[in-house]
Amino acid sequence: MLYQRLLAPALYASLILFQIDCWASTKITVNGMVCSFCAQGIEKNFRKMDATKDVYVDLKNKLVILEFKDGKSISEKNITQEINDSGYDVVKIESIPQTVSEFKSQKK
C-alpha cells in the first residue's frame, strides 16, 4: 500500500513531464493589440530573449505564438510580465503541439 502511494505521484509527474515535452509552442491570447505597431513591439521584445526560437503575432486573432530553443523556455510569469509591461493584457496561455511555422501554415 505504501509502495502504491509513493509510486503513483512519481508516475503522474513522469506523465506530465512527457506531455510537456510533446508541446512545440506556447500560444498566448492578448487583449489590447490593435495595430501592426503593437504586434511589432511584442514580436521584437520576445525575439530579443535568449530562449526564443521563433515568434508569430496574429493581430487579427490577438494571438502570440512563441517557440523556444531546445531545452529552453520562458515561464508563464515572465511571458505575462513582458506582455503587461508592453501595455497589453494576457487572457490565456496554453501549450500547443505546432511549431510557429506549422501554426502559420494552418492559418492560410
C-alpha positions as CSV (number, residue, x, y, z in Angstrom):
1,M,0.0,0.0,0.0
2,L,2.8,2.4,0.9
3,Y,4.6,1.5,-2.3
4,Q,1.5,2.4,-4.3
5,R,1.1,5.8,-2.6
6,L,4.8,6.6,-3.3
7,L,4.7,5.3,-6.9
8,A,1.5,7.0,-8.1
9,P,2.8,10.6,-7.7
10,A,6.1,9.7,-9.4
11,L,4.2,8.1,-12.4
12,Y,1.9,11.1,-12.6
13,A,4.8,13.5,-12.6
14,S,6.5,11.5,-15.3
15,L,3.4,11.7,-17.5
16,I,3.2,15.4,-17.0
17,L,6.8,15.9,-18.0
18,F,6.4,13.7,-21.0
19,Q,3.3,15.6,-22.1
20,I,5.0,19.0,-21.7
21,D,7.9,17.8,-23.9
22,C,5.4,17.0,-26.6
23,W,4.3,20.6,-26.9
24,A,6.1,22.6,-29.5
25,S,5.0,26.2,-28.8
26,T,3.1,28.4,-26.4
27,K,0.0,30.3,-27.6
28,I,-0.9,33.5,-25.7
29,T,-4.2,35.3,-26.2
30,V,-3.6,39.0,-25.7
31,N,-6.1,41.9,-25.3
32,G,-5.2,45.4,-26.4
33,M,-3.3,44.7,-29.6
34,V,-5.0,46.8,-32.2
35,C,-2.4,47.8,-34.8
36,S,0.7,46.4,-36.6
37,F,2.9,48.6,-34.4
38,C,1.6,46.7,-31.3
39,A,2.4,43.4,-32.9
40,Q,5.9,44.5,-34.0
41,G,6.7,45.7,-30.5
42,I,5.7,42.4,-28.9
43,E,7.5,40.4,-31.5
44,K,10.7,42.4,-31.2
45,N,10.7,42.1,-27.4
46,F,10.3,38.3,-27.5
47,R,12.9,37.9,-30.3
48,K,15.5,39.5,-28.1
49,M,15.1,36.8,-25.4
50,D,17.7,34.1,-25.5
51,A,15.2,31.2,-25.1
52,T,13.1,32.3,-28.1
53,K,13.5,30.4,-31.4
54,D,10.6,31.9,-33.3
55,V,7.7,34.3,-32.7
56,Y,4.5,34.9,-34.6
57,V,1.9,37.6,-33.8
58,D,-1.6,37.2,-35.2
59,L,-3.1,40.6,-34.8
60,K,-6.5,39.7,-36.2
61,N,-7.0,36.9,-33.7
62,K,-5.0,38.6,-30.9
63,L,-2.5,35.7,-30.5
64,V,1.2,35.5,-29.9
65,I,2.8,32.2,-30.6
66,L,6.2,31.5,-29.0
67,E,8.5,28.7,-30.0
68,F,11.5,28.0,-27.7
69,K,15.0,26.8,-28.4
70,D,15.7,23.2,-27.4
71,G,16.0,22.9,-23.6
72,K,14.9,26.5,-23.0
73,S,11.6,28.2,-22.1
74,I,10.1,31.3,-20.6
75,S,7.9,31.0,-17.6
76,E,4.3,32.0,-17.8
77,K,5.0,34.6,-15.2
78,N,7.8,36.2,-17.4
79,I,5.6,35.9,-20.5
80,T,2.8,37.7,-18.7
81,Q,5.1,40.3,-17.3
82,E,6.6,41.1,-20.7
83,I,3.2,41.5,-22.3
84,N,1.8,43.6,-19.4
85,D,4.9,45.8,-19.5
86,S,4.2,46.4,-23.2
87,G,0.8,47.7,-22.2
88,Y,-1.4,44.7,-23.1
89,D,-3.3,42.1,-21.0
90,V,-2.8,38.3,-21.1
91,V,-6.1,36.5,-21.4
92,K,-4.8,32.9,-21.7
93,I,-1.6,31.0,-22.0
94,E,-1.6,27.4,-23.4
95,S,0.8,24.9,-24.9
96,I,0.2,23.8,-28.5
97,P,1.7,20.9,-30.5
98,Q,2.6,23.0,-33.6
99,T,5.7,24.9,-34.3
100,V,5.4,28.6,-35.3
101,S,5.8,27.7,-39.0
102,E,3.2,24.9,-38.7
103,F,0.8,27.3,-37.0
104,K,1.3,29.9,-39.7
105,S,0.7,27.4,-42.5
106,Q,-2.6,26.2,-40.8
107,K,-3.8,29.8,-40.8
108,K,-3.7,30.0,-44.6
